[in-house]
Amino acid sequence: MSCKYVALFLQKNIFFAIILCIVFCNRVSAQQYKANPRPAKIAAPVSIAEPADHDSTYYHSFDHYITTRFYFSQKYAGLGLERASNVSRFRYIPNTSLTMGLGITYQSISLNFGYGFGFLNTDHEKGKTRYLDLQSHIYGRAWIIDLTGQFYKGYYLTPRGLAASGPRAYYVRPDLGIRLFGASAYHLLNADRFSYRAAHLQNEKQKKSAGSLLIGAEIYYGIIKADSSLVPAALAADYGQKEVRRLDFIKIGPGVGYAYTYVIKQNFFITGSLCASLSLDYSYQHGAKEKPEKFIINRGFIYRIVAGYDKDNWNVNIALVGNQLTVASASTDDKYLLSGGNFRLTLARRFAPGERLQKRLRPLDNMIKNVRGR
């Protein structure tokens, strides 16, 4: 994952981050200067029992609370081509939309609805990207499951000016498309003390620093194709993939990782995790004159980074969830690098349902209880 993605996202969205932080801080300040402030209710009401499947001294569960969120989000699926020599690699990036949305979580069920409004997306010099990006991240107590279905068409080349008509222009490829399907599952070995949900769903709160080893597996199938060579004509002399117009690949293999949350002064937190996999890869290149297919052992990574503030049922955080896949070229030692993920800035609020709403939610509670088997 290149730092360029982070820089592009922050440059594009820093205005909204500042606005949300100002609103949030003003609200906290106003509460502190009230003559008789009402203490915030952190502990669950007597009628709502905290699940006994974890160590509550390390993290608190708001399983039976309703967690609502307002967020800005931007997804991506990039393609990089690199050489084994000292020639710099180049990268294709989609011109995706910044999305504004609302979400809600109750127990293990989450729904998010977002839309890329026109006033948030005015960058047209990078071409147009048509895409459908289906990313589902399921954060169970002891299992983390990621499901991916990405359909992208239309990319631009970075850095600016590379292979373009001028130094300030972008080389645009409306014909380039990527389709990626994948699934991964990882088991947390210390799920009773470490919570992924605290950082990513905001329906739990990590009270003490803790971490966990992860063991799992991943599988991916992808297609990269264009009407002509994936390598621009101006750069063809430096890249062994210069004749390739399509690449099909399959990756499957085990992985291991580690996740940790560092709690600072009870309310600030930083969560990071990295899972590395070694997969058996099969790739087939269309257009290569020699050795179009190849089997090889290759690497891959899934990473998650979240930093935020969690106090009095409020949570504000910025998160990055993504992966990077390495696919070997069959005809040369050059590599294809696929990276995909989601940036998100979130302001969340937890509510304890009243007695009337609890009764309405009881059928849903019973259904979830039957699925869980307890």
C-alpha positions, -999 to +999 in steps of 0.1 A: +000+000+000+016+033-011+016+063+011+004+082-020-031+068-014-031+082+021-019+116+010-045+118-018-073+109+006-062+134+033-058+162+008-092+155-006-111+151+027-092+172+053-119+199+052-146+174+064-123+160+090-118+195+105-155+202+105-164+170+123-137+175+149-148+211+156-185+200+160-175+172+182-151+192+204-177+220+208-203+196+219-180+181+246-169+216+257-205+227+261-213+197+282-183+204+305-194+240+313-230+233+321-238+243+357-252+208+366-241+184+339-259+151+338-234+123+340-232+102+308-245+067+311-217+043+301-227+012+320-256-007+305-290-005+323-299-033+347-322-048+322-294-051+296-268-077+306-233-076+291-224-108+273-203-132+294-181-144+265-152-120+272-132-103+300-152-071+307-122-056+325-105-053+290-134-042+269-170-033+274-197-045+251-226-024+240-242-054+222-278-044+231-272-007+224-281+009+191-250+024+175-255+050+148-229+066+127-223+094+102-193+089+079-173+098+048-158+069+029-137+064-002-129+030-018-102+021-043-087-008-063-053+001-078-029-017-101+009-013-101+035-028-124+070-032-112+104-044-124+131-063-107+156-037-119+160-001-108+132+011-131+105+028-111+071+011-111+040+030-122+005+027-108-030+029-122-056+044-098-094+047-102-111+080-099-136+069-072-162+090-054-161+104-019-192+090-003-212+105+026-234+081+045-253+069+076-251+036+093-265+016+122-253-014+142-273-036+166-256-066+181-239-084+151-260-067+124-248-035+106-263-015+078-246+014+060-260+036+033-239+061+014-239+082-018-213+101-037-228+136-040-217+157-069-205+186-047-180+162-030-166+150-063-153+176-088-120+161-099-127+153-136-092+156-151-084+121-140-111+105-162-142+087-153-143+054-134-173+031-135-173+008-106-192-015-082-172-022-050-188-047-026-167-050+005-181-068+036-161-070+068-177-092+094-163-087+128-173-116+151-162-121+186-136-147+176-136-146+138-129-119+112-143-125+077-136-103+047-156-107+015-147-088-017-164-083-051-148-054-071-157-044-106-138-013-119-133+002-153-115+034-161-081+044-146-055+071-147-017+068-144+003+082-115+025+102-111+011+131-130+026+136-165+039+101-169+032+089-205+008+118-208+005+146-234+020+172-209+037+175-175+004+186-158-019+161-175-028+125-166-025+095-188-061+081-188-071+045-196-109+042-199-105+007-214-086-008-184-108-029-161-102-050-130-125-077-115-116-092-082-134-118-060-120-129-027-126-141+008-105-144+039-112-158+074-090-153+105-095-166+140-085-145+170-067-164+197-072-138+224-108-128+217-117-126+253-094-095+258-091-080+224-120-065+204-120-056+167-155-043+170-144-015+193-124+001+165-145-009+134-181-011+146-180+012+176-204-011+196-177-020+220-150-001+239-115-013+245-106-002+281-071-017+284-044-022+258-044-058+244-036-078+213-042-111+196-026-135+172-046-144+141-046-176+121-066-181+089-066-185+051-074-165+020-086-171-016-088-147-046-097-148-082-091-119-105-091-106-141-072-075-153-078-066-190-076-038-215-082-033-252-044-030-258-012-035-238-014-028-200+019-009-204+017+025-222+036+027-254+059+054-240+071+030-213+071-002-232+109-005-235+113-008-197+087-034-189+085-071-197+047-070-196+046-047-226+027-073-248+002-084-221-034-071-225-051-094-200-041-113-168-061-141-151-050-153-117-061-175-087-045-173-052-052-196-023-032-202+009-029-198+047-021-167+066-010-155+101-012-121+117-013-100+148-036-072+160-032-048+189-050-018+204-031+007+224-053+027+248-041+061+258-057+078+289-088+056+287-104+073+258-079+077+229-070+045+210-049+033+181-056-001+166-035-018+140-034-053+125-014-070+098-021-105+083+005-120+059-003-149+036+017-173+015-005-185-014-002-209-043-007-187-073-017-196-109-015-168-135-022-167-172-012-138-195-029-131-227-006-116-254+027-128-240+046-147-267+065-170-243+054-188-211+019-174-208+011-193-176+029-198-143+026-215-108+044-199-079+043-193-042+035-156-036+027-132-008-002-110+002-012-087+030-044-075+048-040-044+070-063-024+093-054+009+110-078+029+132-072+059+154-099+077+174-115+090+205-142+071+225-160+087+254-194+090+269-211+069+241-194+091+214-168+078+191-149+096+163-122+078+143-104+076+110-098+041+096-081+023+067-089-013+058-071-027+028-051-055+012-022-059-013-018-089-036+013-097-055+008-116-088+038-129-107+043-124-144+047-157-163+071-145-189+094-123-168+104-116-132+083-085-132+053-084-108+017-071-108+006-054-075-031-051-068-042-030-038-077-024-027-094-009+004-115+017+020-107+049+039-134+060+064-139+090+087-167+082+113-186+100+140-207+074+160-232+076+188-245+048+210-280+048+225-296+025+251-330+015+238-360+023+260-383-004+274-408-001+246-381-004+219-365-033+238-398-052+234-398-045+197-363-057+193-369-090+212-378-111+181-345-099+166-327-108+198-342-143+198-332-148+161-296-138+168-295-160+199-307-190+179-280-184+152-253-181+178-266-212+197-267-195+231 
